[in-house]
């Protein structure tokens, strides 16, 4: 299963795509976050070029599992994204993923 991953940012979104088995991901590009409609246009182009079965969005949760201001923005983004695309959108806990 090919997965498209989004690293949410206030200025730009990092996009990565997995292989067809969903085991190895590689970075694709950055897309400006604003305007949201412009982001969607490019995201849809990528999905036509590299069809994915799932979109994963990194969720920056606090170490205690709570949601801070950044996570609340991601939750709003995910809600908008779910309405705009036809494939499932899920979040992935990003705790302890950065060095």
N, C-alpha and C positions, 0 to 999 in steps of 0.2 A: 504494500500500500504506500503510494507516494504521499508525503506530508509536506505542506508548505508551512514554514514557521515565520512568525513576525515578532521582531523585537521592537516593542512600542517605544517611541520617543516623542518629545514635544515638538521637535523640529523635523525629524526624519524617522522613517521606519526601516529597520534592517530586515531584509528578506532573505530567507534561505530555503533550499528545497532538498528533499531527501532523494535517494535512489528509489527505484521502483519497489524495492523490498522494504523500504522505510528504515534502513539500518544506518546508512551513512548520509550525512547532510553536508551540503556545501553552500557557502554564501553566494547570493546572486547579485544583489544591488541594494542601494538605499533609495527610498522613495520619499519625497517631501511629504510631511504629515498634513500640511495645510495647502490648499483646501481639501477637505475630506473627499469631495467628488473627484478631484484630480487624482488623489491617492487611489480611489476605486477604479478609475479608468485604467491606470497602469497595472493594478493588481489583477484586473480581469484579463488584460493582455497577457500577463505572465501565466495565468491559469489556462488560457487558450493554448499557449506555447508548450506548457508543461503541466498537463492536467493532474490535479491532486485530488485525493479523496477526503482529506482532512486539513483544516487550518489550525495550527497551534499558536497561541499567543502567550508569550512569557508574562507571568504574573509576579510582580515584585512584592512578595509578602514580607512582613517583618519576621524576625527570628522567632517570635512567640506565636506566629501564625496569623496575627491580626493584619488588617488592611490599612495601610497608611495612605497619604494623599496620592502618591503615584499609582498605587493599586486601584484606588477609586477611579482615576482617570482611565486606567486600562479596562476596568469593568464597563465604563460608559462606552469606550471604543468597541469592546466586544459586542455589546448590545446592538450598536449601530451596524457592525459588520455582519452579525447574524441576520439582520433584516435585508442586507444588501447582496449576500451571496447565497448560492443554492446548495453548498456543501456544508457539512458540520463544522462548527467553530468551537474549539475547547481551549481552556487555559492550562498552563504548565507552571507549577511552582518553581520559581527561580532561586529560592534560597540556596545558598552555598554553591552556586554555579559559577561565580566569578572568583578569580584569584586575586 
